[in-house]
Amino acid sequence: MFFLEIELGNGSYVTVRRGVEDASKIAFKKHAVRHQDFTTLTDSDWDHVDVPFERAKELLDSLLDWRSLKPWHYRKGLGYFLRSQSDFGDVFQLGKFANKHADWKPFLAHILGFDAGIIVQHYEKTEALEDKQALAATIRQEMGGDIEDASKVDGILLLKRQEVDKKQRLLDAFDFRTQDKVDTKQVVDHIDERIAALNARRYSLMQNRKKIIASLEEDQILFDPDDAKALFEEAGVLFAGQVKRDFQQLIAFNRAITEERHGYLVEERSEIEAELKTINGELNTLGKRRSEMLAFLSATDSFAKYKRVSAEMVTLRADIATLERQREFVHRLQQLRTEIRTLAEEKIHLQTKIEADVEARSADKDSLFSSIRLYFNEIVEEVIDSKALLSVGVNQYGHLEFRAELLDDAGNATSADRGHSYKKLLCIAFDLAVLRAHLDEQFPRFAYHDGVFESLDDRKKENLLAVIRRYTALGIQSIITLIDSDLPKRSAGEPVFAPDEIVSQLHDEGDRGRLFKMKAW
């Protein structure tokens, strides 16, 4: 069971009890005198017992009354005043803020004295804009990217509905003469013309294919130099070696040309056969369609025609239903575009206000941010005799960018702040500067820094210790941890810390040297 005694702003105290086994049940007790031992207190003597975790957070928040943090909860900023080793990697972004910048940048801007309200609104507008853009992209994907113009969809719907009305009147009148005329014209004017054109093209392709096949069969070299030599010897004619070689070279040359031509012919034949296959498929489809229409025209059974037109009506109604859904998507997409434009304009307006606010508060020497800047530089300069700059800018997306840099004599940023020891010093200086700037407000007044003297030389350790003591005198409770090897070296017998400055001294010489004075588990 753990007990934490907290001094409140009005000088009273509250002790918080929380157990390991039942961590979600928490107890509170207010008291006027410090250093109380409530380990044996019965539950009935506590002011609040078994308070659920969420309710306990709200209760402690009201007791602490850190109203300068509002509208944020007291837990939001504790990381800046309870720095563990993992929190010294970045002055501004703590380890627990590894997620979205919207989780911590508005709060940090608030404690630095900027208008966090417009920053929160800007992040909200950015998120809403991204959501709308993602929804618009999803709708376009569902639409297949075909039609995004509402007027075009409405026009197609108008034509489809007109066609439905015509066919419906046809069905109601049980008269198919109009449909017969339409089908007859379509057969004569379109299908027959297309079939004729395809047949002409097919004939041309087949003739070309025939010529290519013939060429492939003819491209053969029948002359053999060895056979020619034997023939000449039988006739008593000398067939010299040079002549034979010339014929062989000529044959090789012709063979190379023939092979290249053969490749072109094979490729052309493949293209012709592929096109013939496509043409044959289309001719089959058109022939089937032509037969169906001619059958319709020659049919004497009106019920067969009625069935045919009814089937077309079903298809048209299905098309209309699809188009109506598409029109809903298109109208929703147009509405989203309007909302996106509005959000984008509002975001730009907020970005302008953020830039103006940052510029105004940075230029105002009496602003809270200017005070924190001066305290920050004062601490760093006192410890390492180097100036430090705290700055805030606005990037192209309208988000704040925080920077803490060491400066050289010319006022230019140096790379010294990238080292771990100096980065830790910048974190300590930032935390103390923020606390000092808020001393007159209802704000936390403590800072914990782990391994505060690590990697510093003795002179810088003494300087930092002097800063910590001065800030303690101002009313800031500074809690530091270190190992004895990190203590600055002094003359024999001269202690670094007074006995009342040491809260706990840990060692390995028994249970009394453990943090909670208890056996290990």
URVENCOR-V467384 format. One record per backbone hydrogen bond with DSSP energy under -1.0 kcal/mol. CO is the residue of the C=O (numbers start at 1). NH is the residue of the N-H. E is the energy in kcal/mol with one decimal. If there is no record, write none. Layout:
CO,NH,E ; CO,NH,E
//
This chain:
2,18,-2.4 ; 4,16,-2.8 ; 6,14,-2.1 ; 8,11,-1.8 ; 12,8,-3.1 ; 13,31,-2.4 ; 14,6,-2.8 ; 15,29,-1.5 ; 16,4,-2.4 ; 17,27,-2.2 ; 18,2,-2.8 ; 22,25,-1.6 ; 26,51,-3.1 ; 27,17,-2.5 ; 28,47,-1.3 ; 28,48,-2.0 ; 29,15,-2.7 ; 31,13,-2.8 ; 38,41,-1.0 ; 42,45,-1.5 ; 43,46,-1.3 ; 48,28,-2.3 ; 51,26,-1.9 ; 52,56,-2.9 ; 53,57,-2.1 ; 54,58,-1.7 ; 55,59,-2.3 ; 56,60,-2.6 ; 57,61,-2.1 ; 58,62,-1.8 ; 59,63,-1.8 ; 60,64,-2.7 ; 61,65,-1.8 ; 65,67,-2.0 ; 66,69,-2.0 ; 67,70,-1.1 ; 69,72,-2.3 ; 73,76,-1.4 ; 77,80,-1.4 ; 78,81,-1.4 ; 78,82,-1.1 ; 81,448,-2.4 ; 83,450,-1.1 ; 84,87,-1.8 ; 85,88,-1.3 ; 94,97,-1.5 ; 100,103,-1.7 ; 101,104,-1.4 ; 101,105,-2.8 ; 104,108,-2.6 ; 105,109,-2.7 ; 106,110,-1.9 ; 107,111,-2.2 ; 108,112,-1.2 ; 109,114,-2.9 ; 110,113,-1.4 ; 114,116,-1.3 ; 116,120,-2.7 ; 117,121,-2.3 ; 118,122,-2.1 ; 119,123,-2.1 ; 120,124,-2.4 ; 121,125,-2.9 ; 122,126,-2.4 ; 123,127,-2.6 ; 124,128,-2.7 ; 125,129,-2.7 ; 126,130,-2.4 ; 127,131,-2.3 ; 128,132,-2.4 ; 129,133,-2.4 ; 130,134,-2.3 ; 131,135,-2.4 ; 132,136,-2.5 ; 133,137,-2.1 ; 134,138,-2.0 ; 135,139,-2.3 ; 136,140,-2.4 ; 137,141,-1.9 ; 138,142,-2.4 ; 139,143,-2.2 ; 140,145,-1.3 ; 149,153,-1.9 ; 150,154,-2.7 ; 151,155,-2.1 ; 152,156,-2.4 ; 153,157,-2.5 ; 154,158,-2.2 ; 155,159,-1.9 ; 156,160,-2.6 ; 157,161,-2.7 ; 158,162,-2.0 ; 159,163,-2.2 ; 160,164,-2.2 ; 161,165,-2.5 ; 162,166,-2.1 ; 163,167,-2.4 ; 164,168,-2.5 ; 165,169,-2.4 ; 166,170,-2.0 ; 167,171,-2.4 ; 168,172,-2.9 ; 169,173,-2.2 ; 170,175,-1.4 ; 176,180,-2.5 ; 177,181,-2.2 ; 178,182,-2.1 ; 179,183,-2.6 ; 180,184,-2.7 ; 181,185,-2.4 ; 182,186,-2.1 ; 183,187,-2.5 ; 184,188,-2.5 ; 185,189,-3.1 ; 186,190,-1.7 ; 186,191,-1.9 ; 187,192,-2.4 ; 190,194,-2.5 ; 191,195,-2.6 ; 192,196,-2.5 ; 193,197,-2.1 ; 194,198,-2.4 ; 195,199,-2.4 ; 196,200,-2.1 ; 197,201,-2.1 ; 198,202,-2.6 ; 199,203,-2.4 ; 200,204,-2.1 ; 201,205,-2.4 ; 202,206,-2.5 ; 203,207,-2.1 ; 204,208,-2.1 ; 205,209,-2.6 ; 206,210,-2.1 ; 207,211,-2.1 ; 208,212,-2.2 ; 209,213,-2.4 ; 210,214,-2.0 ; 211,215,-2.3 ; 212,216,-2.4 ; 213,217,-1.7 ; 214,218,-1.6 ; 215,219,-1.8 ; 218,220,-3.0 ; 224,228,-2.1 ; 225,229,-2.2 ; 226,230,-2.2 ; 227,231,-2.2 ; 228,232,-2.4 ; 229,233,-2.4 ; 230,234,-2.1 ; 231,235,-1.5 ; 232,237,-3.2 ; 233,236,-1.1 ; 240,244,-1.7 ; 241,245,-2.4 ; 242,246,-2.4 ; 243,247,-2.2 ; 244,248,-2.3 ; 245,249,-2.6 ; 246,250,-2.4 ; 247,251,-2.6 ; 248,252,-2.6 ; 249,253,-2.5 ; 250,254,-2.6 ; 251,255,-2.6 ; 252,256,-2.2 ; 253,257,-2.2 ; 254,258,-2.7 ; 255,259,-2.8 ; 256,260,-2.1 ; 257,261,-2.5 ; 258,262,-2.6 ; 259,263,-2.1 ; 260,264,-1.9 ; 261,265,-2.4 ; 262,266,-2.5 ; 263,267,-2.3 ; 264,268,-2.5 ; 265,269,-2.4 ; 266,270,-2.1 ; 267,271,-2.1 ; 268,272,-2.3 ; 269,273,-2.6 ; 270,274,-2.2 ; 271,275,-2.2 ; 272,276,-2.6 ; 273,277,-2.1 ; 274,278,-1.9 ; 275,279,-2.7 ; 276,280,-2.8 ; 277,281,-2.0 ; 278,282,-2.3 ; 279,283,-2.6 ; 280,284,-2.2 ; 281,285,-2.0 ; 282,286,-2.8 ; 283,287,-2.7 ; 284,288,-2.1 ; 285,289,-2.5 ; 286,290,-2.9 ; 287,291,-2.2 ; 288,292,-2.2 ; 289,293,-2.1 ; 290,294,-2.5 ; 291,295,-2.3 ; 292,296,-2.1 ; 293,297,-2.5 ; 294,298,-2.1 ; 301,305,-1.2 ; 302,306,-2.6 ; 303,307,-2.2 ; 304,308,-2.0 ; 305,309,-2.6 ; 306,310,-2.2 ; 307,311,-2.0 ; 308,312,-1.8 ; 309,313,-2.0 ; 310,314,-2.0 ; 311,315,-1.9 ; 312,316,-2.5 ; 313,317,-2.8 ; 314,318,-2.2 ; 315,319,-2.3 ; 316,320,-2.4 ; 317,321,-2.4 ; 318,322,-2.2 ; 319,323,-2.6 ; 320,324,-2.5 ; 321,325,-2.0 ; 322,326,-2.3 ; 323,327,-2.7 ; 324,328,-2.0 ; 325,329,-2.2 ; 326,330,-2.8 ; 327,331,-3.0 ; 328,332,-2.5 ; 329,333,-2.6 ; 330,334,-2.6 ; 331,335,-2.3 ; 332,336,-2.4 ; 333,337,-2.3 ; 334,338,-1.9 ; 335,339,-2.3 ; 336,340,-3.1 ; 337,341,-2.4 ; 338,342,-2.3 ; 339,343,-2.9 ; 340,344,-2.7 ; 341,345,-2.3 ; 342,346,-2.6 ; 343,347,-2.7 ; 344,348,-2.2 ; 345,349,-2.2 ; 346,350,-2.4 ; 347,351,-2.5 ; 348,352,-2.2 ; 349,353,-1.8 ; 350,354,-2.6 ; 351,355,-2.6 ; 352,356,-2.1 ; 353,357,-2.5 ; 354,358,-2.7 ; 355,359,-2.3 ; 356,360,-2.5 ; 357,361,-2.6 ; 358,362,-2.1 ; 359,363,-1.8 ; 360,364,-1.4 ; 364,367,-1.5 ; 367,371,-1.9 ; 368,372,-2.3 ; 369,373,-2.4 ; 370,374,-2.2 ; 371,375,-2.5 ; 372,376,-2.6 ; 373,377,-2.4 ; 374,378,-2.4 ; 375,379,-2.3 ; 376,380,-2.1 ; 377,381,-2.9 ; 378,382,-1.9 ; 379,383,-1.8 ; 380,384,-2.7 ; 381,385,-1.5 ; 387,407,-2.9 ; 389,405,-2.5 ; 391,403,-2.6 ; 393,401,-2.8 ; 395,398,-1.9 ; 399,395,-2.7 ; 401,393,-2.5 ; 403,391,-2.7 ; 405,389,-3.3 ; 406,414,-2.5 ; 408,411,-1.8 ; 412,408,-2.5 ; 415,418,-1.8 ; 416,419,-1.4 ; 419,423,-2.5 ; 420,424,-2.4 ; 421,425,-1.7 ; 422,426,-2.3 ; 423,427,-1.9 ; 424,428,-2.5 ; 425,429,-2.8 ; 426,430,-2.3 ; 427,431,-2.4 ; 428,432,-2.4 ; 429,433,-2.3 ; 430,434,-2.4 ; 431,435,-2.2 ; 432,436,-2.5 ; 433,437,-2.2 ; 434,438,-1.1 ; 436,439,-1.5 ; 438,441,-2.1 ; 441,443,-1.5 ; 442,68,-2.0 ; 445,477,-3.1 ; 447,479,-3.5 ; 448,83,-2.2 ; 449,481,-1.5 ; 451,454,-1.2 ; 453,456,-1.6 ; 457,461,-2.2 ; 458,462,-2.4 ; 459,463,-2.1 ; 460,464,-2.6 ; 461,465,-2.5 ; 462,466,-2.0 ; 463,467,-1.9 ; 464,468,-2.5 ; 465,469,-2.4 ; 466,470,-2.1 ; 467,471,-2.5 ; 468,472,-1.9 ; 469,473,-1.9 ; 471,476,-1.9 ; 472,475,-1.2 ; 477,447,-2.4 ; 479,449,-2.4 ; 481,452,-1.5 ; 483,486,-2.3 ; 484,487,-1.3 ; 491,494,-2.2 ; 498,501,-2.0 ; 510,513,-1.5 ; 511,514,-1.7 ; 513,507,-1.3 ; 514,517,-1.2
//
